[in-house]
Amino acid sequence: MSSSFIVPVIDVQSGNFKELWPAMVVAIKTSSFVAVDTELSGLGNRTSLLAASIEDRYKAICHAARSRSILSLGIACYKKLSNKAADTYLVQVYNLTLLCSEEYTIEPQSVQFLVQHGFDFNKQYAEGIPYHKGNDKGGSDSQGVHIRALFTELLRARKPLVLHNGLIDMAFLYQNFYAHLPDRLATFTADLSEMFPAGIFDTKYVTEFDLRFSASYLEYAYKKCKLDNSRNEASGGTGRHLYLEFCQYAGAISSYVDYRICPIGLNHLVQADICQSFSAFGWCSKGTKCPLSHDTDLIILQDDKSKDDKRKKRKRQKKKKREGAVEEDSSNLEGTPQNKISRLELKPEEGHEGVTAECLESAHLIDSNSNTQLNEGEKMKTDSEGKELWESTNTEMATVKNENKAESGTHRAGFDAFMTGYIFAYSCALMKKEEVDESGEEQTWLPTSFNKVYLSGKTAPLNIVKSTFSKSSKAHVQKMEIVWGKKQ
């Protein structure tokens, strides 16, 4: 195995947006699925976002999406390669810095949080790609070279959309790049089901209900998938493994690439006291001042050991039971570490010159194949008070070696989108059956997670469907006529 895993993330701003446009459109159109992540200027009232009523929760999300903005957008395009070993993907990652042209609310805690994690507001205001929110201002919104047109290209591609804890992301994407959000949740889900006919997949739901990991915040889920993939490969078994390849960028475009070199973390782990809050939720109220370890690699290893110990305990109890010595097992959560149990019941406490031809179509590639070591990355939206509902807002990086809990400049929506896509691709390799249609394309990626979006504190997901009792919004119908060139 190689000693590092390199992920090239292309930074896109107003100055190079037109230059990179052809590559981004081709990457989306030729992908097998697209993973997306956003960084936001705020989320508003946290208690309302955790309301028991899903309709009330949706209203709070709508208020946030209408009054706040998207600061950056991450897009990770995963293309499955048919001429390679099974489950090999060509991955292209873009990090777009945006600037809403209208007034919007930005929360001080969001600014502080993002600055602490390397977000450059000077760069955003100087080089952010401008856009307007809500309904189209004219017929040009679905054409030309701008963010709303890029979102239209994503819809026209009809690819599966992958997010992590994605309800807020979808609402912000809709309000910022598509149309004014409908007032009713049923109308919103009806619109989404038509916007993304290939399905919406939430990797937080996949992690919780399909993979059943001990924790499901993005960094944990990603590193756990990476570690398990590495173990599967190293064991030499017959199981399926995930392999990635990346474009080798040349010419002027190479200056736009942020290479995320992520060394293996497990080789440098030392014993340390784990922060139980961070271990369970990917969030700690003390933040960088917490004296306990936030090292996700160490947390994963301790969780794995806990599960292994419980398996051994059950085996001993079964043996004793057969021998007549019955002992009750107090754990009924299938090996879930005790510090993670509370997470199950949350309380609302809160083709252009410079682009190599293969990157547009087939390309010279950096073959990462057996690079299965853990990458460093974090999933942090914009605020530091969301707890587990918005753990997608709050994962902080840590390494035991230097005791830093947040590294300057490491925060990228693009890399978060990459991690989200990796979790999905690994889950597909691990769980799905081989189902292909006449064109050779796979029918359904994860049938059990198709159009199911995670709802924090709820045992059932939000189903993205159009029911017989709901109609599509007027703005959506008009928009789809433009997108598809015909009435639905």
GUZARO-597697 format. One record per residue: x, y, z of N, C-alpha, C in turn; residue in three letters. Coordinates in steps of 0.001 Angstrom, whole numbers, plus 500000, padded with zeros to 6 digits. Atoms other than C-alpha are relative to their C-alpha. Layout:
! residues N
XYZXYZXYZALA...
This chain:
! residues 488
500823498802500000500000500000500000500859501250500000MET499275498733500024501128503521499257499881500690501348SER499990499332498703501981505774502182499070501198500050SER500896498854499981499573508509501131498943499862498927SER501137500024500909496319509111499336499749501429499582PHE500034498616500474496198512242497173498684500270499275ILE501267499612500614492897513910496310500148501400499420VAL499941498659500595493099516809493810498624500674500023PRO501239499225499940490415519422494516500211501288499215VAL499850498817500846489981522101491860499216501164500590ILE500641498801499473489268525550493301499457500833498846ASP500676499250501060486767527453491162499508501328500559VAL500463498662499629486240531220491449499527500735498750GLN500525499228501127484844533981489252501031500144498887SER498962499789501007488200534413487495500264498817499093GLY499731501176500833488464530822486218498747499176499719ASN501249500755500150484793529766486175499723499653498538PHE500263500263501414484382530149482396501014499021499420LYS498955500894500495487683528382481767499727498551500405GLU500229501352499485486674525395483900498610499468499673LEU501379500396500292483034525317482787499910498737499138TRP500146501204500834483483522762479945500373498718500746PRO499570501181499261485351520345482214498971499593501044ALA500999500315498981482747520609484965498742499389499392MET501204500519500646479836520043482593500223498570499498VAL499699501351500484481508517008480986500118499031501172VAL499851500863498826482415515606484418498641499595500554ALA501346500297499501478779515851485519499267499062499048ILE500752500788500980477335514430482295500506498571499880LYS499433501338500180479721511462482158500131499236501316THR499868500660498699479556510628485874498968498896500164SER500985501009499604477807507650487385499098500531501102SER500782499272499010476695509714490364500781501240500422PHE499398498743499596477376513182491775499735500230501491VAL500127499676498576478040513975495445500168501501500184ALA500031498546499826477379517508496686500050500350501489VAL499973499472498637478129519495499837499988501521499926ASP500057498536499976477550523119500823500576500538501301THR499641499237498813478973525663503258499061501204500039GLU501081499029499906476349528087504531500359501171500906LEU499739498817499175476257531555506078499299499923501345SER500685500186498723474119530239508930498815499077499848GLY501144500911500011471201528030509906498811500529500793LEU501115499460499245469072530215512165499785499276501316GLY500354500564498704467254528894515231500169498487500016ASN499713501438499967468637525460516128498852499185500575ARG501109500727499390465683524466518295498905499731498977THR501025500171501028463255525018515412500425498959498967SER499501500971500972465471522943513141499886498573500514LEU500157501320499394464984520045515568498579499770500489LEU501391500121499560461222520442515962499482498583499819ALA500567501351500083459279517269516612499184499818498724ALA500782500036501235456947518090513722500914500234498802SER499153499865501184458690517549510403499569501192499157ILE500494498839500743456482520195508797500538501288500621GLU499431498828499318457589522715511441501501500088499755ASP498564500035500260461164521643510917500288500526498593ARG499827499539501381460798522236507179499807501509499899TYR500229498553500028459401525738507779501228500752500508LYS498796499358499462462474526591509865501140499938498994ALA498959500150501024464759525255507139499749500973498852ILE500348499050501065462893527333504536500391501422500393CYS499635498656499543463371530467506626501506500194499922HIS498536499898500058467096529738506894500473500122498559ALA499553500002501397467460529048503169499644501298499287ALA500425498755500645465566532196502196500772501212500514ARG499336498847499389467484534486504555501525499883500021SER498555500212500028470977532927504397500444499656498583ARG499502500301501344473202531971501465501000498849500038SER498960501008500150475579529326500176501319500718499742ILE498689499359500138479193530420500613500921499218499068LEU499201500830500914480817527503498807499251498715499704SER500678501190500492479675524464496862501032498962499594LEU499112501100500365481460521139496618499295499014499097GLY500558500972500953480851518820493668501043498922499743ILE499106501129500261482440515361493406499323499057499016ALA500564500833501061481786513442490181500721498647499986CYS499463501355499983482299509667490408499540499266498740TYR500310500724501227482484507802487095500529498577500107LYS499578501393499902482555503999487258500648499583498685LYS499224500376501180485164502625484856499755498531499666LEU500348501367500404484040499553482942501213499192499565SER498812500711500484487520498708481636501015499748501100ASN499116500200498855488978498428485133499417498919500895LYS500505500948499016488613496112488097498662500501500539ALA501316499638499491485131496049489599500106501080501065ALA500077498914499028484216499149491588501217500912499971ASP498962498991500194486912501399490158499345501263499450THR500623498742500391485918505057489829501053501037499638TYR499258498783500299487410508087488132499292501128500735LEU500606498977499147486834510968490544500534501376499635VAL499639498611500232486829514691489772499277500858501035GLN500536499240498874486327517153492640500181501495499754VAL499973498553500186485456520856492421499511500695501268TYR500403499169498864485256523455495188499714501408499471ASN500406498722500567483303526536494057499748501019501095LEU500208498905499063483524529796496027498924500919499423THR501163499280500507480236531691495717499778501304500755LEU500361498734499369478913535160496477498598500399499554LEU501379499631500300475192535854496652499923501500499706CYS500075498599500432474347539102494856498956500798500769SER501047499342499231471482539889497229500378500048501482GLU499741499944498567471386540768500900499688498647500633GLU500248501248499291471647537796503205500584500096501405TYR499542500019498614472168537051506877501226499113500126THR498843500818499682475531535826508055500207500056501505ILE499953500078498550475864534662511648501438500091500507GLU498638499844499466478898535721513717500655498673500360PRO499422501283499618479356532200515056500410499208498767GLN499640500685501239479406530919511491501307500549499445SER498760499371500460482089533432510514501174499501500818VAL498923500424499110484173532527513535500377498548499744GLN499752501423500218483802528813512934500745499762498696PHE499385500212501302484701529010509252501420500559499944LEU498661499410499983487661531332509809500971499089500756VAL499160500911499227489010528936512449500421498777499190GLN499722501189500795488902526195509847500423500338498570HIS499310499684501236490568528049507020499183500641498900GLY500793499366501052487689529661505106500467501434499820PHE499448498675500318488946532825503367498875500926499533ASP501075499087500367486244535505503435500486501112499081PHE499463499011500933488533538003501698499940499466498571ASN500034500647501308488798535571498800498565499883499500LYS501390500147500413485058534997498799499443501304499446GLN500559498722500439484158538678498522500747500573498795TYR499229499504501144486932539362495999499803499140498763ALA499994500920501137486579536263493805498807499049499956GLU501149500892499985483277534604494689499176500104498726GLY500840500034501206481081533551491735498619500556500355ILE501276499382499622477991535797491823498802499170499552PRO501243500676500380474478534384491762498842500696500703TYR501189499497499319470924535378492640499137498823500428HIS500799501064499398468394533385494632498577500000499462LYS501426500061500290464802532277494183499669499638498571GLY500451500310501349462899532138490917500894500645498947ASN499206499452501094464520532814487552499651501457499762ASP500210498581500320464979536443486671499776500210498502LYS500170499916501445464820535665482965500360498690499344GLY499766501251500721465202533024480271501444499552499971GLY498577500334500085468987533149480468500497499183501195SER499557500679498787469069531468483890500382498545499763ASP499671501404500275469216527995482359501055499884498906SER498988499987501050471818529018479766501189500833500469GLN498847499185499659475145530782479742500943499282500940GLY498993500550499096477967530287482219499831500664501362VAL500192499527498638476837530795485808499485498848500854HIS500309501097499074475927528758488875498614499417499762ILE501355500521500215472206528501488185499946499126498749ARG499938500825501206472970527171484697500737498693500272ALA499287501230499650475429524664486196499072499043500750LEU500974500838499304472680523418488504499004499406499004PHE500872500523501050470453523072485448500668498839499267THR499266501096500638473151520931483819499998498750500878GLU500073501140499086473156518742486924498647499309499895LEU501331500586500146469403518237486569499864499275498669LEU500108500609501333469643517520482839500789498699499891ARG499173501217500054472306514874483483499259498788500552ALA500805501084499418469750512795485444500864498966500709ARG499129500889499240472375511334487737499513499903501450LYS500309500072498573471874510050491295500713501119500753PRO499426498938499178472453512875493789500289499433501381LEU499577500556498713474395511954496932500380501142500934VAL499691498993498984474534514083500098500182499294501340LEU499890500543498644475305513567503795499174500872500924HIS500941499239499175472533514586506185499441501143499164ASN500166499079501110471179516282503129498750500851499923GLY501236499229500122467803517861503921500278501495499882LEU499683498575500055469274521308504585500703500338498692ILE499313499756501269471603521039501584499001500123498854ASP500964499992501101468681520252499280499138501253500021MET500809498783499909466605523152500586500789501220499546ALA499168498856500410469492525601500130500294499949498501PHE499765500119501437470286524251496644498769500453499214LEU501258499652500665466624524631495653499789501514500030TYR500268498579499847466260528169497021501048500868499316GLN498920499162500518469636529454495835500204499857498499ASN499658500223501409469955527898492364498821499585499128PHE501099500591500784466491526718491294498746500865500003TYR501254499238499920463338528461492522499687500296501455ALA500433499685498647461567529896495543499422498754500644HIS500451501222499332460985527109498070498485500008500218LEU501441500085499718457367525912498301499754500021501502PRO500325499873498584455599526437501606499786498658500685ASP500319501295499393454651522783502145501093498967499693ARG498989501037500143457043519894502682499622498997498909LEU500437500981500996454950517538500517500235500516498583ALA499750499405501316455260519948497590501494499976499695THR498545500023500153459018520186498139500489498611499600PHE499556501364500323459486516410498112499476499557498629THR500535500325501337457237516113495040500881500613498922ALA499108499335500957459425518624493214501334499270499892ASP498699500670499997462642516875494250499953498663499268LEU500103501313500643461396513496493037500033500117498482SER499961499777501438460990514965489549501314500631499559GLU498726499363500332464170517023489648501122498976499878MET498952501026499981466301513950490394499378498615499825PHE500682501279500243464599510957488743500877498790500273PRO499109501122499704467692508779489295500145499758501493ALA500014500222498569467245509199493021500914500911500786GLY499198499266499022468586511058496035500420499018501077ILE499474500923499000470807509183498473500694500799501093PHE499436499323498843471757510336501963500945499034500712ASP499039500935499422474962508727503232499910499935501522THR500224500120498565474037509532506817498941498936500273LYS500996501059499874470949507365506393500638498640499697TYR499317501250500358473085504702504689500869499519501156VAL499097500349498904475607504801507540499243499507501221THR500786500359498819472940504601510245499234498698499820GLU500975501074500133470506502082508791500456498834499133PHE499481501095500818472453500031506231501325499467500547ASP498701500427499491476051499962507437499996499838501518LEU500147500072498544475038500463511090501322500228500733ARG498774499612499305478250502154512154499652500523501397PHE500204499503498636478692503188515786499719501491500020SER500271498560500143478665506845514701499855500291498513ALA500310499753501408477600508525511489500348501408499528SER499570498698500518479132512000511287501016499765498893TYR499363500241501291480927512484507991501426499482500110LEU498606500419499913484573512205508987500113498575500521GLU499989501349499438483889509100511081499585498980498936TYR500506500950500992481848507399508367500990499794498862ALA499032500085501095484417508188505681501222499184500403TYR498796500718499579487416506985507665499704498548500336LYS500396501379499717485549503881508812499882499203498700LYS500096500673501307484734503014505194501390499757499414CYS498641500149500509488359503621504209500739498877500707LYS499314501032499234489642501413507006499463498615499655LEU500592501296500330487198498591506260500383499566498587ASP499595500326501368488037498794502556501446499508499977ASN498596500396499908491721498543503413500130498594500570SER499963501328499387491117495537505628499505498930499034ARG500524500970500974489028493807502966501029499675498938ASN498997500211501039491747494288500404501196499227500542GLU498817500642499415494572493263502722499743498536500334ALA500313501380499637492744490072503706500087499052498812SER499918500831501194492882488877500106498759499169499745GLY501237500750500179489303487665500306499351500278498662GLY500714499869501269486778487483497517499039501186500002THR500904498869499926484835490513498716500391501111499046GLY499753498918500936484526493606496525500717501145500706ARG499236498887499457486905496507497051499787501232499128HIS500146498731500707486685500165496095501372500526499609LEU498760499411500502489445501670493934499675501342499357TYR500204498672500567489815505300492894501145500387499096LEU499001499389500868491634507076490093499660501477499867GLU500198498561500109492137510814489650500686500522498749PHE499388499370501160492878513032486695501345500624500373CYS498728499283499845496412514340486267499872501299499220GLN500270498719500631495930518021485568501290500664499537TYR498810499395500608498346519861483291499707501440499609ALA500159498634500488498946523388482058499517500943501073GLY500462498961499084497279526394483610499079499456501076ALA500969500530499044494637524283485308500677499440501246ILE499299500581498847497264522718487559500159501015501135SER499844498962498971497584526051489391498731500171500828SER501257499889499275493943525767490478499769498828500949TYR500239501244499275494365522382492128500592500059501406VAL499557500153498613494558521941495888500154498507500247ASP499750501426499818496206518558496426499911499647501474TYR500175500439498622494967516965499601500801498722500220ARG499145501144499715497817514678500664499671499510501399ILE500510500510498727496436512496503406500768498762500423CYS499207501152499568498937510235505179499189499038500841PRO500657500982499154497953507060506969500044500491501439ILE500031499538498627496822507989510431500272498900501006GLY499945501070499022496817504576512083501416499678500443LEU498624500323499632500603504221512071500523500869501134ASN499478499048499032500993507181514419499104500140501228HIS500912499874498884498224506537516902500689499656501311LEU499532500300498659499070506680520577498779499990500918VAL501118500094499083496847505890523510499686501374500581GLN500413498708499458494850508910524662498573499889500495ALA501366499968499491491689509726526546499099500642498958ASP500915499551501048488835510092524074498945500942500564ILE501132499124499685486341512963524214498720499270499602CYS501177500824500277483072511063524527498956500744499159GLN500951499230500804480968513886523077500415499997498532SER499535500005501383483117514138519971499918498603499406PHE500051501374500466483290510367519716498612499630499494SER501368500368500359479513510084519561499406500880498926ALA500709499058500852478513513215517672500869500734498985PHE499136499211500854481577514633515915499995501453500389GLY500150498624499527481056517731518039500299500056501478TRP499673499813498591482321519063521357499832501472500334CYS500272498608499626481204522223523156501273500781500313SER498744499329499666484805522976524188500844500289498768LYS499288499750501240486020522902520603501479499716500112GLY498559500196500012489746523352520209500617500050501395THR499483499918498641490120523926523971499794498706500781LYS500251501266499312489031520401524840501325499278500248CYS498734500675499699491888518588526621500026498541499561PRO500098501407500396490662515180525414500189499850498497LEU499689500253501405491415513563522075498752500013499122SER501025500017501039489252514230519016500482499205498790HIS499411500745501112491285511822516876499036498925499518ASP501014500910500525488786510018514668500554498603499762THR499400501318500202491200507202513807499998499194501297ASP499961500670498704491630506379517478498596499630500466LEU501390500272499632487868506629518066499490498753499279ILE500453501146500790487202504144515268500607498705500527ILE499343501207499493489758501676516596499412499575501345LEU500598500345498713488278501866520089498591499448499824GLN501336500525500273484778501348518704500067498567499467ASP499836501347500546485953498328516722500369499007501103ASP499604500871498889487592496895519839498814499724500908LYS501178500167499163484404497483521824499042498981499397SER500879500959500675482359495592519246500579498598500058LYS499345501306499960484896492782519141499890499394501392ASP500118500486498627484851492503522946498589499499500282ASP501386500420499774481051492304522938499685498704499265LYS500203501262500724481103489589520280500588498826500791ARG499367501057499204483516487575522406499189499702501254LYS500816500175498804481328488165525449498753499180499683LYS501193500753500379478254486866523626500322498537499746ARG499590501390500244480143483787522521500205499261501316LYS499794500630498700481182483098526111498669499721500682ARG501307500184499368477604483578527310499223498858499367GLN500674501113500667476255481204524682500582498667500449LYS499352501224499550478806478631525746499556499644501413LYS500449500239498637477847479051529412498552499539500027LYS501413500374500043474169478801528485499845498544499611LYS500044501405500397474785475522526742500429499098501149ARG499511500790498871476574474364529859499123500172501233GLU500938499844498906473680475472532053500218501219500856GLY499750498786499224475164478687533407499526501193499191ALA500608498942500786472845481384532052500383501364500557VAL499665498624499610474008484987532120499386500948498999GLU500668499059500889471960487840530713500983501052499495GLU499171498945500588473662490274528329499240501309500089ASP500686498722499808472789493819529285500010500867498758SER499921499183501209473702495132525855499090499437498935SER500913500448501049470956494927523261500142500850498750ASN499815499109501137472402497363520735501094499511499068LEU499117500621500984474564494934518759501386500616499986GLU498618499566499937477902496094520001500209501503499970GLY499818498549499988477227499811520070500684500434501285THR499341499516498785479670501443522499499042500819500845PRO500957499360499108477886502788525552499933501510499801GLN500027498544500161478914506372524871499265500429498741ASN500692499670501248477150506194521481498490499760500087LYS501402500388499940473789504866522678499084501215500008ILE500853498817499902472405508322523496499748500651498660SER500158499374501310472866509356519877498745499508499301ARG501170500558500662469925507144518928498722500726500399LEU501165499244499548467509509339520900500433501432500285GLU499499498634499851468449512949520304498976500905500662LEU500854498981499407467085515803522328500263501332499300LYS499816498726500713466508519185520643500615501060500886PRO499319499030499147469050520988522804500589501090499117GLU499416499065500925469976522958520294499986499611498429GLU498901500330500968487254520365477140500695501294499704GLY499432498663500148489307523530477571501519499934500022HIS498542499992499995492955524496477053500473499946501444GLU499516500186498641494853523362480088499356498807500667GLY500636501189499473492484520456480712500384498834499108VAL499583501130500814493967517167479562498781499280499456THR501139500607500678491733515285477155499375498880500815ALA500558501118499264491396512260479404499158500461501184GLU500803499511498899490023514404482245498626500417499521CYS501306499704500577487255515407479900499311498735499526LEU500619501224500479486717511884478672500666498761500572GLU499383501221499498489238509093479302501233500257500841SER498920499390499221492517510765480482501173499180500502ALA498876500574499275496007510066481881499618500074501447HIS500522500051498656495255509002485379501062499676501019LEU499186500425498879496942508788488717499277498814500610ILE500649501205499504496160505227489766500234499859501485ASP499863500075498554495470505163493466499646498621500521SER500520501321499693494092501629493396500049499559501456ASN499958500589498665495350500195496651500202501017501099SER499852498968498967495543503512498468498772500003500883ASN501179500145499155493130502532501193500187500587501372THR499798499407498698494576504482504052499049501161500240GLN500981499007499602492616507081505916500420501396499609LEU499746498609500353492332510613504640499575500912501130ASN500423499003499035492086513690506769498981500890499322GLU501022499147500573488918515628506149498987500292501066GLY500979499689498998486120517258508016498705500420499353GLU501302499594500478482429517833507612499486501068500928LYS500424498909499150481608521267508986499252500989499133MET500714499041500820478881523450507583500377501399500452LYS499634498624499671478887526846509250499837500362501450THR500201499583498635477950526796512879500567498974500954ASP499368500885499034479360525313516025499051499614501118SER500926500316498930476170524680517976498917499026499571GLU501092500792500520474217522094516014499791498668500649GLY500010501350499475474968518912517962499757499018498866LYS499927501086500949474212515682516181499116500198498786GLU500817499746501189471424516891513896500847500640498924LEU499171499325500972473843519195512273501459499627500240TRP498613500414499917476931517123512873500674500250498673GLU499416499621501262477353517808509231500466501445500066SER499492498643499823477973521323510530501216500049500902THR499103499841498871480455520445513160501133498998500209ASN498911500914499708483269517916512691501313500739500004THR498721499322499893486662519174513830501111498983499839GLU498888500897500247489962517680512758500899499895501217MET499071500169498893492401516228515218501071498999499634ALA498960501007500073495720514427515292500643499923501363THR499412500175498682497142512945518454501424500507500013VAL498582499673500070500637513700517251500278501435500392LYS499701498601499695500410517480517450498918500700500815ASN501041499508499114497241517913519543499166501120499403GLU500825498968500627495731520339517014498619499450499722ASN501354500458500239491952520116516803499420500606498728LYS500453499426501262491575522251513686501215500509499251ALA498867499582500805494028522785510886499582501103499041GLU500322498875500867494039526078509035500085499596498543SER499988500243501431493103525799505399499538498630499567GLY500395501358500385491830522227505532498525499898499658THR501450500067500137488133523090505296499587500255498560HIS500423499865501378486702522495501831498684499264499777ARG501239500661500368483161521806500657500281498919498963ALA499645500980501018484784519998497741500478498693500598GLY499499501222499386486623517550499980498891499290500776PHE501146500617499329483467516986502042499127499256498995ASP500756500681501054481668516135498788500713498718499574ALA499227501197500330484493513726497949499779498902501037PHE500206500984498944484135512001501334498598499396499929MET501374500474500130480365511767500864499892498989498867THR500020500919501130480844510161497461500720498701500297GLY499252501210499666483409507733498852499153499049500850TYR500865500828499154481004506509501547498958499282499148ILE501037500588500853478336505952498904500574498915499099PHE499387500977500902480655504169496457500399498734500752ALA499615501168499202481998501906499205498768499194500405TYR501229500692499599478480501102500418499414499205498848SER500496500707501187477444500180496881500830498755499733CYS499118501143500233480470497924496475499754498908501026ALA500174500953498913479735496281499788498651499306499967LEU501357500482499775475992495833499551499186499663498758MET500949500146501100474457496050496111500227498748499177LYS499938501119500928473695493262493697500315500540498610LYS499717499587501371474774493346490082498697500022499201GLU501218499845500784471757494720488249500267501005498888GLU499721499103501110472229496198484786498839499991499028VAL501028499933501031469892497365482091500650499740498645ASP499503500314501338470307497015478322501218500816499615GLU498859499154500335472777499875478171501227499673500826SER498876500365499151474976498271480794500095500833501258GLY499981499167498806474168500895483409499302499282501157GLU500611500623498845473358499777486919498655500644500289GLU501364499544499840469685500025487695499826500866501240GLN500185499283498751469595501047491337501235499799500847THR498755500092499254472591501840493465499794499334501345TRP500321500593498702471234501134496936498478500035500161LEU501479499983499969467554500132496719499425500330501365PRO500543499774498659467092500246500496500112501458500429THR499791498593499621468237503892500602499523500970498932SER500457499172501111466660505201497394498988501036500482PHE500891498884499653465074508632498008499614500021501477ASN500221499939498560465404508334501794501022500952500620LYS499139498977499423466789511354503628499934499919501517VAL499902500147498554467975511170507220499311501147500728TYR500635499019499125465911512953509875500524499775501411LEU499399500158498688467744513533513130498935499827501078SER500920500256498914466013512128516176498778499205499601GLY501140500769500487463553510158514028500460498594499591LYS499665501376500373463472506409513452499682499703498544THR500349500179501412462077506825509937500534501180499197ALA499453498921500832463549508859507043498900500824499343PRO500898499233500861461953511533504903500037499368498620LEU500074500627501317460778509854501710499783501061498929ASN500105499029501092461333511888498554499094499408498928ILE500989500562500919458155511008496677498951501058499671VAL501144499171500354455257512652494925498750499183500274LYS501179500762499616452110511440496630498790500445499187SER501235499670500718448618511420495202499313501219500599THR500636498873499327447728514168497664500809501298499865PHE499164498808500147450475516608496658500225500318498536SER499719499539501351451080518663493556501362500678499963LYS498743499275500173454285520085492169499733501492500069SER500172498558499921454835523781492749499970500610498605SER500106499311501290454053526229489951501376500393499476LYS498658499593500417457615527546489916500798498814499479ALA499301501208500432458933523995489591499527499554498620HIS500545500416501298456618523146486697500545500889498888VAL499462499065500996457717526275484835501493499762499774GLN498561500233500103461349525534485588500301498727499228LYS499742501277500674461160521938484394499722500079498504MET500254499787501423459696523088481098501245500569499326GLU498778499428500524462897525075480638501129498970499996ILE498931500997499863465184522301481894499892498918498945VAL500185501122500923463690519535479767499503500436498634TRP500478499543501297462315521692476978498606499528499666GLY501361500472500221458844520240477447499310499901501342LYS500766500130498777456072519863479975500163498601500566LYS499872501287499344456314517104482538498717499197499809GLN
